[in-house]
């Protein structure tokens, strides 16, 4: 399995060095580090890393502004934000920009490895501690926003009691592809891998699967 290429950026030298040393010690492939937002964005455009771990607030460009520029310019680097901020609007902005990871700085060393592993598989990781700060409705909204159009389409079929075989036939895709989508949806919605957990969720939220 290939090692994901990673760049990191933080305007606090000690925090940057601490995270850099910690990840290198764990065997991660750190290919660059920056002290501000401009350096971070230049590293992303020049090195095209798989993952960029960024402080949310840095001189010249914030982590959110970098994510916005990456999205606008079609850069595929997956952004993970590390932040001290617990405001709902920042969390929502991160969701809207398709940011893959959102980790609270005070729990960064506890959570960063799980975050990188999750993001490497193409799934978003938002600090469980965020759940203590956001109500259930906000979390459900965030979960729904993390689904791709294809995943939402499959959820609609599930809500209408279609089997994997029927969904595959209706969407002209393979049975295996449907199974993979289902697994990704369960991960994103943080459901238990039980037989009917996805069906129950889909039926309960049918009116929101527009």
N, C-alpha and C positions, 0 to 999 in steps of 0.2 A: 504494500500500500504506500502510495507516494506521500511524502511529508508536505503538508501545506506550507507555502511560503508566507511569512508574516512580517509586517512592519508595525512598529509601535511609535506613538508620539505622545509626549506630555511636557508641559512647560515647567514642571517641577523636577529638577535634575535628580534629586534623591529617589523620587517615585519612579522616574523613568529607568534609572539604573537598577532599582530594586526589582521592577517587573521584568526588565531585560535579563538580568542575572537569573531570576527565578525560572523564566521560561527556557532559557538556554540550558540550565541545569537539568530541566525535565526533558531535554532533547528536542525542543521545538526549533524549527528552521527560521530563525530571525535573520532577515536579509537587510534590514535597515532600521534606523531610529531617528526621530526628529524632535526638536525642542519647541516647535510652534506649528501652527496650522499650515502656514505656507510651505514649510519644509515637508510636512506630512503629505500634502497634496502633490508636491513635486515628486516625492518618493513613489506615490501611487501611480502617477502617470509614467514615470521612468521605468519602474521595476515591475509594474502590474502584478502585485502580490495577490495571493488568494484571499488573504485576510488583512485588514488594517485595524489595529486596536488603538483607539484614539481617546484622549481626554476630551470631554465635551466642551470645556472652555479653555481656549488657547489664544495667544496673540495672533493677529492677522486673519486667521480663519478659525471658526469654532468647529467642533466635530460635526455638528449639524450642517453647517455651511459646506464642509467638505463632502458630506454625504449627498447634499443637494447637487453640487457640481458633478460628482461622480454619476448621479442618476441622469442629469441633463446631458452629459457627454458620453453616456452609454458605457461607462467603465464597470467592469464586472466584479471588482474587489468587494468582498463582503465586509461591511463596516460593523465593528463592535465598539460601542461607546462605554467608557468608564466615567462615572460621574458621582459627585457628592450631592447632586440635586435630586430632590424627590417630588418636584412639582408635576402635577398631572399633565399640564400643557406641554412640557418638555417630553414626557413619555409619549404623549399623543403625536407630537411632531416626529419623534423617532419612528413610530408606527407608520405614519403617513409617508415617510421617506424610504420605506422598506429596509430599515436598518435591521441587521440580523441579530445583534446582541446588545443588551443594555444591562450593565453590571454596576452595582453601587460600589463606590471606591472602598468603603469600609469593609466590604466582603470580597474584594477583588481576588485576593490570593486563594480564598476558599472556593470561589466559583469559576475562576477564569479557565481552568482546564476543562471542566464540564461544558462551559460555554463554547470553547474552541472545538471540542469534539462534536457538539450538537450542530454548530454552524458549518463545520466541515462536511456534514452529511446533507447540507442544504436546508436545515431546519432552524427556525429562529430560537434564540434563547433569551428570555427576559428574567432577570433576577427574581427568585421566589419571594425575596423580601419586598418586591414591588406589590405583591398580592396583599401585603398588610397595609399598603398605602392606598390601594384602589378598591372601589366597591365591585361587587360581582358584575354589575352591568357594564362597567368600563372594561373589565377583563374579558367579558364575552365579546364586546365590540372589538377589542384588540385582537382576539382570537379569530373572529370572522374576517377582519381586515387582512390577516396574515394568509388567508386562503387564496389560491390562484383561481382565475375564472374556470379552469378545467375542474378543479377540486369542488368548486361551488356547484357546477353542473352535475357532477357525480353525486353530491349530497342531495340535490333535488330529486334525482332518480331513486336514491336510497329512501328518501322520505315518501316516495310513491311506491314503495315496496318492490322495486325492481331488483332482480338478482344480479350478481357480478356478470354472469353470462349474458343476461339481457342488456345490461349497461354496455358491455363490450360490443355487442351487436349494434346497438343504437348509435354508438359513437365511432364505430368502425375502428376500434382499437383492440388489442389483445386482452384476453382474460387476465394475464399476468400484469399488464399495465394498470388495469382497474384495481387489482390487489395492491399494487405499489401505491397508487393514489390513496386508497383507503388507509393504508398504513401511515402515510404522511399526514393525512387529515387527523387521524387519531392522535398522532404525536403533537401536531400543532394545537389541537383542542384540549390536549392534556387529559384525554379520556383513558379509562382502564381498558386493557386489551381483553375485553370480555365479548362474548358472542354478539349480544345485541346492544352494546353501549353506543355504537355509532347510529344505529337505527333509531334508538330512543332519542338521542340528541337531535338528529335530523328532523324527527317528527315534532319535537318540542319547539324547534326554531324554524319551522317550515316557512312561516310568514316573512322571515328575514333573509331568506335565501333568494334574493332578487337578482 
